[in-house]
Amino acid sequence: MLRFLDAGETHGKCLAAIIEGLPSNLALDIEKINARLALRQGGYGRGGRMKIETDRVEILTGVRGGKTLGSPVTLLIRNRDFENWKDTMGTEESNGRRAVYVPRPGHADLTGALKYRHGDMRNVLERASARETAIRTAVGAVAQQLLSELGIETWSRTVRIGSVEDTSLVRDDDVIERVAASELRMYDGQATQEAKRLIDTAREAGESLGGVVEVVARGVVPGLGSYVQYDRKLDALLAGALMSVQAIKGVEVGLGFEAAARMGSQVHDSISYQGGFARATNRAGGIEGGMSNGEPIVVRAAMKPIPTLYKPLGSVDLRDKKPVEASVERSDICAVPACGVVCEAVVAYELARAVSEKFGSDSVEELKRNYAAYRADIESR
C-alpha cells in the first residue's frame, strides 16, 4: 500500500518526505521532479520568497542507479533561506526573535496556538505555511512517473482568478503547451492578460486574490475506488486530498455544483457500446458511484485569497488582548497557478495509491503486467 509522511517548517532547515510502498525497478528521473518544483514556484503574482529559494530535491534512500529498490524512498528539499533564520528556527537553540503574537484572519495562527498551547504563533505558521506543498509536489512528481508507466497522464490549468474566468473550449491536442506558455497557466491568452491586470490592481490595493484550478487525468481504467464502503470512494479520496492543500475551500468533480441547477437529462452521461463501453459526454468527471468509469477524471478546486494582506485586517494581540492590525509575513498576491501544480500532484498521488491498492505488486514489471491484464479483460467485455 502506497503511503507517505512529510515534515518540515517554512523557514526551517528542510522539507522531507518518506514514501513507502513504491514498487521496485521504477526509473525515477530527478530532473522531472525538479521541473515540477520549478513550476510550483512560478506564476505572475508570486512574492519575494520565490526569488530566494530554488527548490531542488535530493533522494536520500530507496533508490540505486536511478531505480527504486522497493524500500522506503526519502526525499529532501533544503531551505536556502534557513541561513537567514537559523538563530530563530534552530532545532537546538532559538533566540525568540521574530515572534508572532498577532494572528492573521483566515490563517491557522490563532486556532493552532489555542490547540497546541503556543504563546508564539510562529510555532503554528511555520508548519501551516503553504511552503509545505513543495515536498508534496515532489511526492506527486514521483507518483506521476509511476502513473506514466501505465499510460496515465495528468495535467492542470487555471480556470479562474478572482472575477476573471477562462471559459474557452479546451482542445486536447494543445492544452499542455498553451497552459505552459501562460504566466498564469491559463488556456486562453486574453483571460491571462485580464487576470494579470486584476493582480496588479490587487497589489496596489494591498489585497490578495484566489481562484479555481482544474486537474485532468487521462488513461485511467474503470474500477479504481469502490462503492462498497465510504472510505474507498475515489471521488471522496480525491476531494479529501484536494481539501488538504492550504487555502482550498471547495472541490467539485465534473459538473460539480452546476449539476444542482440542471435537469437530470442534462447532468448524466448516456452510455453506448461500439467495441467497448463509452459515454457521449463526461459531465460526471470520470467518476460514478465512487469509481473511475474510464472517462478522463476532471476535478476542480477553489482557492481562497491568501490570508496575509499588506493592508491587514483587524486582529487581537495574544498577550494583552488589545485590538491591533493583523501581522504581516512575506507573502504572494496570487498563488493560483502554483496551487494548480500542487493540486495536480495530490491528484496524481491519490491515483497512484488507488492503482497500488488494486494492482498491488512488488515490482513495476508485475504492476504493469497486472494493469495490462485487467485492461484487456475490461475491453473484452
C-alpha positions as CSV (number, residue, x, y, z in Angstrom):
1,M,0.0,0.0,0.0
2,L,1.4,3.4,-1.0
3,R,1.7,6.0,1.7
4,F,3.9,8.9,2.7
5,L,4.6,11.3,5.6
6,D,6.2,14.7,5.2
7,A,7.9,17.1,7.7
8,G,9.5,20.5,7.9
9,E,8.9,24.2,8.5
10,T,8.8,27.1,6.1
11,H,12.0,28.7,7.5
12,G,13.4,25.5,9.0
13,K,16.4,23.5,7.7
14,C,14.5,21.5,5.1
15,L,11.3,19.8,4.0
16,A,11.3,16.0,3.8
17,A,9.1,13.1,2.9
18,I,9.3,9.3,3.2
19,I,7.3,7.3,0.6
20,E,6.6,3.7,1.4
21,G,5.1,1.2,-1.0
22,L,6.7,2.1,-4.3
23,P,7.4,-0.9,-6.4
24,S,11.0,-1.8,-7.2
25,N,12.6,-1.0,-10.6
26,L,10.7,2.2,-11.1
27,A,13.0,4.5,-13.0
28,L,13.0,7.9,-11.3
29,D,14.1,11.0,-13.3
30,I,15.2,13.5,-10.6
31,E,15.1,16.4,-13.2
32,K,11.5,15.7,-13.8
33,I,10.8,16.2,-10.1
34,N,12.8,19.4,-10.1
35,A,10.9,20.6,-13.1
36,R,7.7,20.3,-11.2
37,L,9.2,22.1,-8.2
38,A,10.2,25.0,-10.5
39,L,6.8,25.1,-12.0
40,R,5.3,25.4,-8.5
41,Q,7.5,28.4,-7.8
42,G,6.4,30.3,-10.9
43,G,3.4,32.4,-11.9
44,Y,2.5,36.0,-12.1
45,G,1.8,37.5,-8.6
46,R,4.3,35.4,-6.6
47,G,6.2,37.0,-3.7
48,G,9.8,37.5,-2.6
49,R,10.3,34.0,-1.3
50,M,10.4,32.6,-4.8
51,K,13.5,34.8,-5.5
52,I,15.3,33.3,-2.6
53,E,14.5,29.6,-2.9
54,T,15.4,27.5,-6.0
55,D,13.9,24.2,-4.9
56,R,15.8,21.1,-5.8
57,V,15.1,17.6,-4.5
58,E,17.6,15.1,-3.1
59,I,16.8,11.4,-3.0
60,L,18.4,10.0,0.2
61,T,17.2,6.4,0.4
62,G,15.3,3.8,-1.6
63,V,16.9,4.4,-5.0
64,R,20.1,2.9,-6.5
65,G,21.3,3.6,-10.0
66,G,18.2,5.7,-10.8
67,K,15.7,2.9,-9.9
68,T,13.6,2.3,-6.8
69,L,14.6,-0.7,-4.6
70,G,11.1,-1.4,-3.2
71,S,12.2,0.1,0.2
72,P,11.1,3.5,1.5
73,V,12.2,6.4,-0.6
74,T,13.3,9.6,1.2
75,L,13.0,13.0,-0.5
76,L,14.7,16.1,0.8
77,I,14.4,19.8,-0.1
78,R,16.8,22.1,1.6
79,N,15.5,25.6,2.6
80,R,18.2,28.1,1.4
81,D,16.5,30.8,3.5
82,F,17.3,28.9,6.7
83,E,20.7,30.7,6.8
84,N,18.8,33.9,7.5
85,W,16.6,32.2,10.1
86,K,18.9,29.7,11.9
87,D,19.0,31.8,15.1
88,T,15.2,31.9,15.1
89,M,14.3,28.5,13.8
90,G,17.2,26.4,15.1
91,T,16.2,23.0,16.4
92,E,18.6,23.2,19.4
93,E,18.6,26.9,20.3
94,S,16.3,29.8,19.4
95,N,16.7,33.4,20.3
96,G,13.0,34.0,20.3
97,R,13.3,36.8,17.7
98,R,10.6,37.3,15.1
99,A,7.9,36.0,17.5
100,V,4.3,36.4,16.3
101,Y,1.7,37.5,18.8
102,V,-0.9,38.9,16.4
103,P,-2.9,36.2,14.4
104,R,-3.9,36.8,10.8
105,P,-7.6,36.3,10.0
106,G,-8.1,33.3,7.7
107,H,-4.9,31.6,8.8
108,A,-4.2,28.8,11.2
109,D,-2.4,31.1,13.6
110,L,-4.9,31.7,16.4
111,T,-6.6,28.3,16.4
112,G,-3.3,26.5,16.2
113,A,-2.0,28.5,19.2
114,L,-5.0,27.7,21.3
115,K,-4.9,24.0,20.3
116,Y,-1.2,23.4,21.0
117,R,-0.8,26.0,23.8
118,H,1.7,28.1,21.9
119,G,2.4,31.7,23.1
120,D,4.5,32.4,20.0
121,M,2.3,31.7,16.9
122,R,5.4,31.3,14.7
123,N,5.3,27.7,16.0
124,V,2.0,27.4,14.1
125,L,2.5,29.4,10.9
126,E,5.9,27.7,10.2
127,R,4.2,24.3,9.7
128,A,0.8,25.6,8.4
129,S,2.5,27.6,5.7
130,A,2.0,26.6,2.0
131,R,5.7,26.1,1.8
132,E,4.9,22.5,2.9
133,T,3.4,22.0,-0.6
134,A,6.9,22.0,-2.1
135,I,7.6,18.5,-0.7
136,R,4.1,17.3,-1.6
137,T,4.8,18.4,-5.2
138,A,7.9,16.3,-5.2
139,V,5.9,13.3,-3.9
140,G,3.3,13.9,-6.6
141,A,6.0,14.1,-9.2
142,V,7.2,10.6,-8.2
143,A,3.6,9.4,-8.4
144,Q,3.3,10.9,-11.9
145,Q,6.3,8.9,-13.0
146,L,4.7,5.7,-11.7
147,L,1.4,6.5,-13.5
148,S,3.2,7.2,-16.7
149,E,4.4,3.6,-16.7
150,L,0.7,2.7,-17.1
151,G,-0.1,5.2,-19.7
152,I,-1.9,7.6,-17.3
153,E,-1.3,11.3,-17.8
154,T,-2.2,14.3,-15.6
155,W,-2.3,18.0,-16.4
156,S,-3.7,21.1,-14.7
157,R,-4.7,24.6,-15.6
158,T,-6.1,27.8,-14.0
159,V,-9.8,28.4,-14.9
160,R,-10.4,31.5,-12.7
161,I,-8.5,34.2,-10.9
162,G,-10.8,36.5,-8.9
163,S,-13.6,37.7,-11.2
164,V,-11.7,36.6,-14.4
165,E,-12.8,33.3,-15.8
166,D,-11.3,31.3,-18.6
167,T,-14.3,30.0,-20.4
168,S,-12.6,28.9,-23.6
169,L,-13.2,25.4,-25.1
170,V,-10.1,23.3,-24.4
171,R,-8.6,21.1,-27.1
172,D,-6.7,18.0,-26.1
173,D,-4.0,18.4,-28.7
174,D,-2.6,21.8,-27.5
175,V,-3.8,22.3,-23.9
176,I,-0.5,21.4,-22.2
177,E,1.5,23.7,-24.5
178,R,-0.8,26.6,-24.2
179,V,-1.0,26.3,-20.4
180,A,2.7,26.2,-20.2
181,A,3.1,29.3,-22.2
182,S,0.8,31.3,-19.9
183,E,2.2,33.1,-16.9
184,L,-0.9,32.2,-15.0
185,R,-1.3,28.7,-16.5
186,M,-4.5,29.7,-18.3
187,Y,-5.5,28.2,-21.6
188,D,-6.8,31.5,-23.1
189,G,-4.4,34.3,-23.8
190,Q,-6.9,37.1,-23.3
191,A,-8.0,35.7,-20.0
192,T,-4.3,35.7,-18.9
193,Q,-3.9,39.4,-19.7
194,E,-7.2,40.3,-17.9
195,A,-6.1,38.3,-14.8
196,K,-2.7,39.9,-14.8
197,R,-4.3,43.4,-14.7
198,L,-6.5,42.3,-11.9
199,I,-3.5,41.0,-9.9
200,D,-1.8,44.4,-10.4
201,T,-4.9,46.2,-9.1
202,A,-4.9,43.9,-6.0
203,R,-1.2,44.5,-5.4
204,E,-1.7,48.3,-5.4
205,A,-4.6,47.9,-3.0
206,G,-2.7,45.7,-0.6
207,E,-5.1,42.8,-1.4
208,S,-4.7,39.2,-2.5
209,L,-6.6,37.0,-5.0
210,G,-7.8,33.4,-5.1
211,G,-9.2,31.4,-8.0
212,V,-10.1,28.0,-9.3
213,V,-7.8,25.3,-10.8
214,E,-8.7,22.2,-12.8
215,V,-6.9,18.9,-12.8
216,V,-7.4,16.2,-15.5
217,A,-6.2,12.6,-15.6
218,R,-6.4,10.6,-18.8
219,G,-5.9,6.9,-19.4
220,V,-7.4,5.7,-16.1
221,V,-9.1,2.4,-16.4
222,P,-12.6,1.8,-15.0
223,G,-12.7,0.5,-11.4
224,L,-10.3,2.5,-9.3
225,G,-12.0,3.2,-6.0
226,S,-15.1,1.3,-4.8
227,Y,-18.8,1.8,-4.0
228,V,-18.8,-0.8,-1.2
229,Q,-17.5,1.5,1.6
230,Y,-17.5,5.2,2.2
231,D,-13.8,5.5,2.7
232,R,-12.9,3.7,-0.5
233,K,-14.8,6.0,-2.9
234,L,-12.4,7.6,-5.4
235,D,-14.1,10.9,-5.5
236,A,-14.1,11.1,-1.7
237,L,-10.4,10.4,-1.6
238,L,-9.6,13.0,-4.3
239,A,-11.8,15.6,-2.6
240,G,-10.1,14.9,0.7
241,A,-6.6,15.2,-0.8
242,L,-7.5,18.5,-2.6
243,M,-9.1,19.9,0.6
244,S,-5.8,19.2,2.4
245,V,-4.0,21.7,0.2
246,Q,-3.6,25.0,2.0
247,A,-6.2,27.6,1.1
248,I,-8.6,25.2,-0.7
249,K,-12.2,25.8,0.3
250,G,-14.2,23.9,-2.2
251,V,-13.9,20.9,-4.6
252,E,-16.1,19.7,-7.4
253,V,-16.0,16.7,-9.8
254,G,-17.2,17.0,-13.4
255,L,-20.1,19.5,-13.5
256,G,-19.9,19.8,-9.7
257,F,-22.1,22.5,-8.3
258,E,-23.6,23.3,-11.7
259,A,-25.3,19.9,-11.7
260,A,-27.6,21.1,-8.9
261,A,-29.1,23.7,-11.3
262,R,-29.8,21.3,-14.2
263,M,-32.4,18.7,-15.1
264,G,-31.3,15.1,-14.8
265,S,-31.0,14.6,-18.6
266,Q,-28.5,17.5,-18.7
267,V,-26.4,16.0,-15.9
268,H,-25.9,12.3,-16.6
269,D,-23.9,10.7,-19.4
270,S,-25.6,8.4,-21.9
271,I,-23.8,5.0,-22.4
272,S,-23.1,3.3,-25.7
273,Y,-21.3,0.2,-26.9
274,Q,-19.2,0.1,-30.0
275,G,-16.4,-2.4,-29.5
276,G,-16.3,-1.1,-25.9
277,F,-18.4,0.9,-23.5
278,A,-18.3,4.7,-23.9
279,R,-20.1,7.8,-22.8
280,A,-21.3,10.6,-25.1
281,T,-20.3,13.2,-22.6
282,N,-18.2,13.5,-19.4
283,R,-20.4,15.5,-17.0
284,A,-19.6,13.0,-14.2
285,G,-15.9,13.9,-14.5
286,G,-14.9,10.3,-15.0
287,I,-16.2,9.1,-11.7
288,E,-19.6,7.3,-11.0
289,G,-20.5,5.6,-7.7
290,G,-17.1,6.3,-6.2
291,M,-15.3,4.6,-9.1
292,S,-13.4,5.7,-12.2
293,N,-15.5,4.9,-15.2
294,G,-12.9,5.1,-17.9
295,E,-13.5,8.7,-19.0
296,P,-11.0,11.4,-18.1
297,I,-11.1,12.3,-14.5
298,V,-11.9,16.0,-14.1
299,V,-11.7,17.8,-10.7
300,R,-11.6,21.5,-9.8
301,A,-10.6,23.2,-6.6
302,A,-11.4,26.7,-5.3
303,M,-8.5,28.5,-3.6
304,K,-9.4,31.4,-1.3
305,P,-7.3,34.6,-1.4
306,I,-4.1,34.3,0.7
307,P,-4.8,35.5,4.2
308,T,-1.6,37.6,4.6
309,L,-2.6,41.1,3.5
310,Y,-0.4,44.1,3.1
311,K,-3.4,46.1,4.0
312,P,-4.1,44.0,7.1
313,L,-7.5,43.3,8.8
314,G,-8.2,43.9,12.4
315,S,-6.9,41.4,15.0
316,V,-6.0,41.0,18.7
317,D,-2.6,40.8,20.4
318,L,-2.4,37.5,22.1
319,R,-0.5,38.9,25.1
320,D,-2.8,41.7,26.2
321,K,-5.9,41.0,24.1
322,K,-5.9,44.6,22.7
323,P,-7.1,45.3,19.2
324,V,-4.4,45.7,16.6
325,E,-3.9,45.2,12.9
326,A,-3.0,41.7,11.8
327,S,0.7,40.8,11.4
328,V,2.3,40.7,8.0
329,E,4.5,37.9,6.8
330,R,6.2,37.9,3.4
331,S,3.6,36.6,1.0
332,D,2.2,36.4,-2.5
333,I,-0.6,38.5,-4.1
334,C,-1.8,35.5,-6.1
335,A,-0.6,31.9,-6.0
336,V,-3.3,30.2,-8.0
337,P,-1.0,28.9,-10.8
338,A,1.2,27.3,-8.1
339,C,-1.9,25.9,-6.5
340,G,-2.8,24.1,-9.7
341,V,0.6,22.4,-9.8
342,V,0.2,21.3,-6.2
343,C,-3.4,20.1,-6.8
344,E,-2.2,18.1,-9.8
345,A,0.5,16.5,-7.5
346,V,-2.0,15.4,-4.9
347,V,-4.4,14.0,-7.5
348,A,-1.5,12.1,-9.1
349,Y,-0.6,10.7,-5.7
350,E,-4.1,9.5,-4.9
351,L,-4.5,7.9,-8.3
352,A,-1.1,6.1,-7.8
353,R,-2.3,5.0,-4.4
354,A,-5.6,3.6,-5.9
355,V,-3.6,1.8,-8.5
356,S,-1.3,0.4,-5.9
357,E,-4.2,-0.8,-3.9
358,K,-6.0,-2.5,-6.8
359,F,-2.9,-3.9,-8.6
360,G,-0.5,-4.1,-5.7
361,S,2.8,-5.7,-6.6
362,D,6.4,-5.8,-5.6
363,S,8.0,-4.6,-8.9
364,V,7.0,-2.2,-11.6
365,E,7.1,-5.1,-14.1
366,E,4.5,-7.0,-12.1
367,L,2.4,-3.9,-11.7
368,K,2.4,-3.2,-15.5
369,R,1.5,-6.9,-16.2
370,N,-1.4,-6.8,-13.7
371,Y,-2.7,-3.5,-15.1
372,A,-2.5,-4.6,-18.7
373,A,-4.3,-7.9,-17.9
374,Y,-7.1,-6.0,-16.2
375,R,-7.4,-3.5,-19.0
376,A,-7.6,-6.3,-21.5
377,D,-10.3,-8.1,-19.5
378,I,-12.3,-4.8,-19.3
379,E,-12.0,-4.2,-23.0
380,S,-13.1,-7.7,-23.9
381,R,-16.4,-7.5,-22.1
